[in-house]
Amino acid sequence: MDRNRYKDVGDSDVACFVPQLYAAELLAKAGYRLCIVSDLAVRVYGLDNLVLADLVFAICDDQISDAAAYLFSYDFEKVPFERRGVELPEDGDDASIRIKHKTLGTNVGMVLSPASVWHLDLGSEHYQALITMLPSTSCPFPRFSVFLNSIIETLVNKILSTDDALPPYLANHKIEWIYAAMVELCPQDLRGRLPPENQFFIKYFYKNEIFW
């Protein structure tokens, strides 16, 4: 794991996540279908936000366990989910796995999250067309329009659900924050090329009091 490997990505705040970016490259090169989402994706797209939480990898639902086992052979280990330093009980309905590199503290890690949580179809034959790479790396991110559409679908699902439809790492209005950031970054011409239902959602979705 070369700590100078990511110095050319163009953003020192992104480049500092060495073990996590290393893990993404390991999985991508091994053939796992994944992409980095959540806070770091928003940062890479151009928002000057701080990334304070775990990095989140959306990965094909049926590959999560195998992907975690693969990383365990590279000095990564499974750790419990936490919120404000308090360990959370395991949720039997959530297939997500939180892991970290053995050289890091438990407050710095990554989450292998089912792609279905993000409404991303990474198992399709069009996978390569859905992703783009972080400059100078093999770290996959969803293309901007792909991620914006998926975030809208995820938020709609949360709004319409009668139960807690999102896992703990997306709680406390996290998905609303990601949505607001993506809309803020979205160029007007791209917005006009989104599916009609998503254009409608952006136009009429109520304005939450979401602060950067």
C-alpha positions in Angstrom: 0.0 0.0 0.0 1.9 3.0 -1.3 0.9 6.2 0.4 2.2 8.3 -2.5 0.0 6.3 -4.9 -2.8 8.9 -4.9 -0.9 12.2 -4.8 -1.9 13.0 -8.4 -5.7 12.7 -8.0 -5.9 16.5 -7.9 -7.4 16.9 -4.4 -5.3 16.4 -1.3 -8.4 15.8 0.9 -9.4 12.9 -1.4 -5.9 11.6 -1.7 -5.5 11.2 2.1 -7.9 8.2 2.2 -5.1 5.9 1.3 -6.4 2.5 2.7 -9.9 3.1 1.5 -8.9 4.0 -2.1 -6.4 1.1 -2.0 -9.3 -1.2 -1.1 -11.5 0.2 -3.9 -8.7 -0.5 -6.4 -8.1 -4.0 -5.0 -11.8 -4.9 -5.5 -12.1 -3.3 -8.9 -9.0 -5.1 -10.2 -10.3 -8.4 -8.8 -13.4 -8.0 -10.9 -15.9 -6.9 -8.2 -18.5 -4.5 -9.5 -18.5 -1.5 -7.2 -18.4 2.3 -7.1 -17.6 4.8 -4.4 -20.6 6.8 -3.3 -21.9 9.1 -0.5 -19.7 12.0 0.8 -16.6 11.3 -1.2 -18.4 11.1 -4.5 -19.9 14.5 -3.8 -16.4 15.8 -3.1 -15.0 14.4 -6.3 -17.9 15.9 -8.3 -16.8 19.3 -7.1 -18.3 20.3 -3.8 -15.9 21.7 -1.2 -17.2 19.5 1.6 -15.4 17.7 4.4 -15.5 14.0 4.4 -15.9 13.1 8.0 -17.6 9.7 7.9 -16.7 6.3 6.5 -16.3 5.9 2.8 -19.1 4.0 1.3 -18.7 1.5 -1.6 -21.9 0.5 -3.4 -21.3 -3.1 -4.5 -23.4 -5.8 -6.2 -25.6 -7.3 -3.5 -24.4 -10.8 -4.2 -20.7 -9.9 -4.0 -20.6 -8.2 -0.6 -19.5 -11.2 1.5 -16.9 -12.4 -1.0 -15.6 -8.8 -1.4 -15.1 -8.5 2.3 -13.4 -11.8 2.5 -11.1 -10.8 -0.3 -10.1 -7.6 1.6 -9.5 -9.5 4.8 -6.5 -11.1 3.0 -5.0 -7.7 2.6 -4.9 -6.6 6.3 -8.5 -5.3 6.4 -10.9 -6.5 9.2 -14.5 -6.3 10.0 -15.6 -3.8 12.7 -18.9 -2.9 14.2 -21.0 0.1 13.0 -20.9 3.1 15.3 -22.8 6.3 15.8 -21.0 9.0 17.8 -18.6 6.5 19.2 -21.4 4.1 20.3 -21.5 0.6 18.8 -24.7 -0.2 17.0 -26.4 -3.6 17.2 -26.3 -5.6 14.0 -29.4 -5.4 11.8 -30.3 -8.7 10.4 -32.0 -7.0 7.4 -28.9 -5.0 6.4 -26.3 -6.8 4.4 -23.8 -4.0 4.7 -20.4 -4.7 6.2 -18.1 -2.2 7.9 -14.4 -2.8 7.6 -11.1 -0.9 8.2 -7.4 -1.4 7.6 -5.7 -2.8 10.6 -3.3 0.2 10.8 -6.3 2.6 11.4 -8.5 3.3 14.4 -12.1 2.1 14.5 -13.4 5.6 13.7 -11.9 5.4 10.2 -13.2 2.8 7.8 -15.4 2.0 4.9 -18.8 0.4 4.3 -19.5 -2.3 1.7 -23.1 -1.4 1.0 -25.6 -3.2 -1.3 -25.9 -1.4 -4.6 -29.7 -1.9 -4.3 -29.7 0.5 -1.3 -28.6 3.2 -3.7 -30.8 2.0 -6.6 -27.7 1.3 -8.7 -27.7 -1.7 -11.1 -24.0 -2.6 -11.1 -24.7 -6.1 -12.2 -25.8 -5.1 -15.6 -23.8 -5.6 -18.8 -23.6 -1.8 -19.0 -21.5 -1.5 -15.8 -18.5 0.0 -17.5 -20.7 2.7 -19.0 -22.1 3.6 -15.5 -18.7 4.4 -13.9 -15.8 6.7 -14.3 -12.4 6.5 -12.6 -10.8 8.9 -10.1 -7.9 10.6 -12.0 -4.7 8.6 -12.0 -6.3 5.6 -10.3 -8.5 2.6 -10.8 -11.0 3.8 -8.2 -14.5 3.6 -9.7 -17.2 6.3 -9.1 -20.6 6.5 -10.7 -21.0 9.0 -13.4 -22.6 12.2 -12.2 -26.0 11.7 -13.9 -26.1 8.0 -12.8 -25.5 8.9 -9.2 -28.0 11.8 -9.2 -30.7 9.6 -10.7 -29.9 6.9 -8.1 -30.0 9.4 -5.2 -33.4 10.7 -6.3 -34.8 7.1 -6.5 -33.3 6.4 -3.0 -34.9 9.5 -1.5 -38.3 8.8 -3.1 -38.1 5.3 -1.7 -37.4 6.7 1.8 -40.3 9.2 1.5 -42.8 6.5 0.4 -41.6 3.9 2.8 -43.7 3.3 6.0 -40.6 2.0 7.9 -37.0 2.9 8.2 -35.9 2.1 4.7 -32.3 3.2 5.0 -29.4 1.7 7.0 -27.8 3.5 9.9 -25.0 5.1 7.8 -27.6 7.0 5.8 -29.7 8.1 8.8 -30.1 11.6 10.2 -30.9 13.3 6.9 -27.7 12.1 5.2 -29.5 11.1 2.0 -31.2 14.5 1.9 -27.8 16.2 2.3 -26.4 14.2 -0.6 -29.4 15.0 -2.8 -29.1 18.7 -2.0 -25.4 18.7 -2.9 -26.0 16.8 -6.1 -28.7 19.2 -7.2 -26.5 22.2 -6.3 -23.7 20.8 -8.5 -25.9 19.7 -11.4 -25.5 21.9 -14.6 -28.8 23.2 -16.0 -28.2 21.5 -19.4 -27.7 18.1 -17.7 -30.8 18.6 -15.5 -32.8 19.0 -18.8 -31.6 15.5 -19.9 -32.6 13.7 -16.8 -35.7 11.4 -16.9 -38.9 13.5 -16.9 -39.9 12.1 -13.5 -36.6 13.2 -11.9 -36.8 16.6 -13.4 -40.3 16.9 -11.9 -38.9 15.8 -8.5 -36.1 18.3 -8.5 -38.6 21.1 -9.5 -41.2 20.4 -6.9 -39.5 18.6 -4.0 -39.9 20.7 -0.9 -36.8 22.7 0.2 -35.4 21.1 3.3 -33.4 23.2 5.7 -30.2 21.4 4.9 -27.0 23.1 5.8 -23.6 22.4 4.3 
